[in-house]
Amino acid sequence: MQERTAIIGDGQMALVTADVLAFNGHSVRLWGPFPDEVKALRETRKSPKRLPTFELPEAVRLCTEIGDAV
């Protein structure tokens, strides 16, 4: 059974946690409080300000509405 997980926040630990969970087959939704930053992360899958060499997997769904994440 695939586990569903919501991560509240889009900082370094949230990104790394989302990556690990997605790698292990979980359905991950990550919510961020700043729509412009979430949009950029959704488009590029990268967060140069937080983790310059990191790329978020496509399996992680990014949300700007808290209700979509939880």
N, C-alpha and C positions, 0 to 999 in steps of 0.2 A: 504494500500500500504506500502510495506517495504521500509524504507528510507535507502539509502546508504551513508556511512560516511567514509572519509579518515582522519586518524590522522597522522600528520607528527611529528615524534619523538617518543621515547619509554621510556621517563622518568616516574616518579611517577604519575604525573597528567595525562599523556597520557594513562597509564595502567588503572588507576581508571576510566577515562572517557570512555575508550573502554569497560570496564566491565559494566558500567551503560547503555551505548548505546545498547550493545548486550543483556543485561537483558530486555531492553524495546523493543526488536524485530528489531533493526536496523541491517543492514548488515555493518559490521565494518572491515575496512582494516587499519592496523597500520604499518607504515614504520619506520624503524630504520636505522641510518647511519652506524652502525658497523655490518657487516654481521655475524661475529662470535657470537656476543651477540644476534642477532635476531635468529640465528640458535639454540642456547641454549634455548632461550625463547620458540621457536617453539616446541622443543623436550620435555621440562619439564613443560611448561606453568607457570613457576615460575621465579621470579627475586629476589633471596635472597639478592643481594646487595642493591636493591632499596626498596623492600617491602617483608620482610622475610616470612610473613604468607599469602601472597596474591597468588591466583592462577587465571590465565587468562582463561576465558572460551574458549572452543574449537571453538565456533562460531566466534571468532575474527581471521581474516586472517592476518598473519604476512608477511611483504614484505621487501625485501632488494633492490628492484628496485623501484624507485619513480613512474615510469610509471604504475606499477602494483597497486599501492595504489590509484592513482588519476584518 
